[in-house]
Amino acid sequence: MKDSILVINCGSSSLKFAILANAGQETLMEGIADQLGSNNSTITFKYQGKKLQKTLALGSHESAVKEIKAWLDLHPAINDLLVGVGHRIVHGGETFKQSALINQDVINGIQECASLAPLHSPAHLKGINISLTLFPTLPQAAVFDTSFHQSLSEEQFLYPIPMDFYREHHFRKYGFHGTSYRYISQRLAQIWKGSEQQGVLVAHLGNGASTCAINKGKSSDTSMGITPLEGLMMGTRSGSLDPSLLTFIMKAKNLSADEALDVLNKKSGLLGVSELSNDCRTLEEAMESGDERAKLALDMFAIRAAKNLASVATTLESIDHLVFTGGIGENSSYLRQVICNHLKALNIGINSTLNKDAPRGETLNISSNESNTKVWIIPTNEELMIALDTISLIQH
């Protein structure tokens, strides 16, 4: 069946891509363009079990999409199956409650939200503009990370600051990782009938990390805010802290507000505390060889993840399921164990053996027999959601 979708996910310095077929169930090709904006940028294609890496001379988002187009021209059998392009967009503000087919109004709407996501939005717009030029006959869709959280109540999304900031500038909590949370909610409903009527906590833990409470299939609270800096400690982000600290940092090092924010976004988190790496695997290896600072960073990460799970849980009537997802959530048995140790007061517990022996990439229930809450590892699949949304918008 002709239903292949090219999924494009533009980050500030990377571009992930994949071609999904068979209602998103089959990945025909995938890859990543890395270190964009630098002299060492490369693009890697994974196809039929083989990897092909090329240097990107210009190192721009535009040159990356051109390479994808060139690859497709060399593989007409796949090129001919394409029916659309789906773009992951981080910030849709209050404008976009759901995914949308891209036209000039949608582009203008993304531009209006750009000030809320200054790292990501310009990259998304570059990806969209070059894709519209290179694939002029294909319908293209925008899938927003923020749209799943549009179900939050006013009490949850408003900040306790003067109301004119919200009225005039739309300063509020938006939340992110929504495409992942929507996938997890639907996947859990497939494996545990009735979970869409229950209370679900999800920890999406990766270099960017957040938590979400899903009440009867809808987001009721999430840890990230107006930007992805709020909430738990992450790979290089500090997460929530006393806002006054920002001015202390500025004065201590004679920094501008933007420079101080840069410290909190890019030099903090696991990297800042460990002074070694923002990569969880590197830190776990260091911890095993006796590095105290690496262990401190991981344990701080775990405590903050547990606190944020407990915090968003206040919007649920019951905690029926806890799901770990994202690169760290799916693969770090150490952090899953420590996080659950901090949730004992909520009667959440895991089976240590099942947790430790969990095979990579598999969906697994790791709850202990005594646990009131079912604890799961479920690999996320944002690309699938983007492909399905794109197909559904095209067909309507």
N, C-alpha and C positions, 0 to 999 in steps of 0.2 A: 504494500500500500504506500502511496506517495504522501508521506506525512513527516518528512525529516525536517528538523528545526536546527538552525545554527544558534547556539546560545553564547552570548558574549557578556563577560563580566569584567568591566574595566575598573581596576584599582588605580590609586594615585601613581604607582610606579610598576604596575603589572597588568597583564590582560590574560584572563583565563578564558578558554573557549572549548566548546564540545559540539559535536553533531549527534543529535539523538533521533532515533527512528522507532517505529513500531510503538506509537503512543508513548514515546519517551522511555520505553523499557530497555532499549538497546543503544549502547554508545558505539557509533561507527568510528569516530575519531575524536581525540581530545588533545589539549595541549596548553602551554602557558608561554607568554612572552614576559621575560623577567628583566628587572633593573632598567626599566624604560626611563628615558631622560638622562642616562649615563652613557659612557663610552663602551661599557662592557655588556650592553643589552643583547640578549639572545632570544630566540623563539624555538620551542621544542614541540614537535608533533609526535603523538603516540597513535600508531595505526597498525592494526593486525599484529599486535604483540611486539612491534619494533618501534624504536625511538629514533627520531631524526632531529638533530639540533643544528640551527643556523645562527650566524651572527646577524644582528640587525644593524646595518650600517648607520641608519639615521636615528635608531633608538627611540622612535616616537610611537604613540598609539596608532597613528595613521599608517606607519610602515608595517606595524604588526597586522592590522586588518588587511593590508595589501598582500602580505605574505599568505594569509589564510585564503584570500581570493585566488592567488596564484596556485596554491596547493589544490584548491577545488577545480581550477581549470585543467590541472594535470590528472584529475580523477573524475572524469565526466559522469561515470556511473553513479557516483555519490552526488555530484553537483546537480544532476537532473532530478534527484529526489527531493531537493530542498523546496519547501513551500513557504518558509518564513524565517525571520530572525527575531530572537527574544533577547532583550537587554535587561540585566539586573541593574536597578537604580536604587542607591542607598536611601535617598531622602525624597519623599513625596509630600512633605509638609502636611497641611490639612487639605490640600487641593485634591489629592488622589486617595480615594477610599479603596480602590481596587486597581488591578492591572488595566492598561489601556493601549489601544492601537495608536501608534505614533503618527501624529500630524503636527502641523505648526503650533496649534493650541497646546498640545502636550509638551512640545519642546519649550514653548514660552513658560509653561507651568513649572517645568524642571529648572529652568533658568531663574525663576522667581524664588525657588527654594535653595538656590545655589549658595547663598550666604550662610545657610544653616549647616551645610556640609562642604566647606571650602576645599577639603582634600579630595573628595570623591566626585562632586558634581561636574567640575570642569572636564574630568576624565570621561565621565559617562556621556557628556555632550559631544566630546570629540569622537567617541566610539559610535554614537548614533549618526553624527553627520557624515563620517567617512563610509559607514555601512549603507546609508541612504544613497550615497554617490556610487558605491561599488555594486550594490544589489538593488538597482532602481525598480525592478519589477516585483520584488518580494515584499509582502506586507511585514511590518516590523512592530513589535510590542514592547512596552516598558512594564517591568514587574518591580514593584516597590517594596523595599525592606520594611517600610514604616506602615504599610496599609493594614497588616494583620492587627496592629495595635490601635486602630481607629475605634475599636470597641471599648477602650478605657473610659471610665466615667470621669466627669469633671473633677471630682474630689481626688482622683488618682493622677490625672494628667496636668492639673494646674500647679504652678509653683507658688508658695506663699510669699509672693512679692506684690508690689502695687499692681492692681488689675489693668492699668493702662498699658503696661508692658505686653500683656497678652492681647488686649484689644487692638493696639496699634502695630505691634511687631510680631505677634503670634509666638511669643516666647512661652514654651510649654514642654512637657515631656512628650517625646514622640516614640522612642523605643526603636530597636533595630533587630536584625536577625529574624524578621517576621516571616520570611519565605521558608526558613529552616523550621520555625515553630509550627507553621501551618502544615508542613510536610509531616513533622513528628506527630501532630495531633491526628492527622488522617491515617498515618501508618499504625499508630497505636490502636486506632479504632478497628483496623483490619485484624490485628493479632489478639485484641482483647475486646470482645463484643460488649458494647455498653459504655466503653470508656469515654465516648463523646458526650455522655450524660453525667460524667463524674468530674472530680477535681484532679488536675494534673499539674505537677511541677516539672519544669524542664530546665536543665543546666546546659546551655550551649557554650562549651569551653574550648577555646582555641586561642590563637594569638589575640583575637578580640573575644571577649567573654561576656555573657549576660545570662540572666535567669528570667523565667517567665512563668506566671500562673495562668493556666488555661481552665476556665470554668465552663463546663458544658460546651466545649468546642470553641470558646471565644477567649481572647486575651483579656484578663482582668487586671493584671499589673505586670510590669517588667522593670528590670533594673537600670537599663540605659535611659538617657534623658533626651534633652534637646540635641545633644551630640552623643557619639559612642564613648565619651570619656566618663560618664557617670556610672556608678554601680560598683562592680567588683574589680579587684586588681587584675591586670591582664599582662600580656607579654611585655609591652613597653608603656602601657597606660597605667596611671596611678589608681584610677577608679575614684570613688567619692572620698572627699576629705574636707576638713574645715576650710571654707572658702577664703578665710583670712590668710591661709597659708600662701596663697598666690601672691599677695602683697609682700609677705615676709621674704619669699623667694626673690621677688623683684628687687627688694632693697638689699638683700644679702649679697646678690651677685650683680647688682646694678643692671638689671634686665628690663626690657620693655614688656608690656602685657603679653604681646604675641610670643616673645622669646620665652617667657615664663610658662605659657601654655604649651610651648614646644617641649619644655622639660617634662611636663605632666603627660603629654601625648606620646613622646618618642624616646624618652630616656628613663622612664620610671618603671613601675611594675616589676616583673620577674628580673628584667635586665638591671634596673636601678638598684634593687636590693642585693642581688647575687653578685653584681659587678662582673658578671661572667657571660651571661647569654639570656636571650628571651625565649630560647627553645627549651621546652620542658624535658625532652629526651636528654639533651646535654646536661641539664641540671640534675636529673635523676642519676645519670652516670657519675657526675661529680659527687653527689650526695653519697652514693654507694662507696666511693673511694675516700670518704671521710671529710668532704668539704662542708663545713658547718654553715657557711653563708648560703650555699645552694639549698641546703635543707630548710634554712630559715625562710628563704624566698618561697619555696614550695608550700611550707606550712602556713605562711601568711596568706598565700593564694587560696588554700583550702578553707581557712577560717572565714575569709571574706565571701567565698562562694556559698558556704553554709549559712552565713548571716543573711545574705541576699535571698537565698531560697526561703529561709524562715520569714523574711520580711514580706515577700510577695505572696506567701502562703496565707497571709491575713485576709486575702480577698476570696479564699475558698471556704466552702462549707465542710469539706473533708479532703484530706490528702490521700487520694486513692492510688496514685502512681507518681513515681519520681523517675525521670528519664535523663540519662547522661548522653550527650551527643557532641559533635564537633571533634576536631583532631585530638584534643587532650581528653575530653569526656569519653571518647570511644576507645582510647588507647592507653591511658595512664591508670593502671590498677592501684598504684600508690595513692594518687589524688582522690580517686573514687572512695577508697577506704577511709582516708582521713576526713574527707567531707562528711561521709555518713557517720563517722565517730562523733562529729560535732552536732549531729542531728538526733542523738539518742533521746533527748527530751521530747522529741516529736514521735518517738517509737518507730524510727526508721532505722533499719539494720540490714546489712548484707551478709551473704555467705562468703567468707574470705576465700575459700578454695575456688568457688565458682568465679569470683571476681578476678583472682590471680590467674586462673587458667583460661579466661575468656579469649576465644579465638578472634583475631583481627577481622573487622569487617562484617561480623555477624550480629544479628539481633538476639539478645539473651536476657532472660530474667535472672537477676543475681540476688534476689531478696533472701534474707534469712527466714527460717520458719516462724520466728517470733515477730517479724516485722509487720506492723499494721498496714504498711504501704508497700505496694509492689515496686521494686526497683529494677529498672531496665537499662540496658545499653542498646541504643538504636542508632545506627549510622544515618546521618542526615543526607538529603539529596535535593539541594536547592535547584540544580540544573533540571531535574525532572519537573519540578513545579513550574519553572520558567517555560519549559517546553510545552507542558500541558496547558498553561494559561495562554500561550501564544496560539496553539492549535485551536483552543476554544474560542478565542477572539476572532480568528480568521474565519472559522466556520459559521459564526453568527452573522 
